[in-house]
Amino acid sequence: MRTGYGALLVSLLVLAGLGGAAAQSPGNQPRTGAMEQDVATIKQALAGNWESIAPEIRPSKNPDGSIKPFYLKRAFVYQSSDRFELVVVNSADPYGKVPLARIRIVGHMQWQGAHPIAPGAQKVDFTADEAYEVTPLAQGFADVLNKVASTGYAPWAVDAPQSIFGKSFAPFGLKEGANFMEYDLVYLRGDLLFWGARNVDGRGFDTEQNRPTNLQ
């Protein structure tokens, strides 16, 4: 079991952020059709709550570098002044029945212009400049964090969130004083919100060169 959670921690390192994309279902906010409008109109349509329709799949890496599937669900809120809140629940199974960790990120979006993947798609940078929290949801995962991320933190425990905002957190590659950031994309079509598809080799969206080129 220890080895299994260690491998999952490697997966979470790749998937800790906003990461990847999938169609998501909105709340009761009315939406438009094909999103070929300007950014202001896209922002208006994006406002509100969005949730994953079903568990999503991502490519992730085993400790030996081989690729394996990893699963998550997301709840995303877009607010005024480009503020966002994202909650990601990572799970060990494709149906989301074995949750491992909850990650909460709060920050702001910077719109960087049109993305060529589809009419209306936009390049967007997400910066976690307000909050970044991790909550273990499985004892095995808490045990791993107590081995690899104990310095500067209280003992990790199931259902006990801790802030990693502005702190060093080796499992996610975070350095003290630096805000987490991802180079992503946003595309709306009808009642669906798409982000960028995770790179199939497991690379994160940590540079402009690694910004996603496809939707998922």
Secondary structure, DSSP 8 states (H G I E B T S, - for coil): -HHHHHHHHHHHHHHSSS-S---EEE-S----SB--S-HHHHHHHH-EEEEESS-EEEEEE-TTS-EEEEEEEEEEEE-GGGEEEEEEEEESSTTS-SEEEEEEEEEEEEEEEE-TTSTT-EEEEEEEEEEEEEEE-SHHHHHHHHHHS-TTS----TT--EE-TTS-BGGGTB-TT---EEEEEEEEETTEEEEB---TT---S-SGGGS--SB-
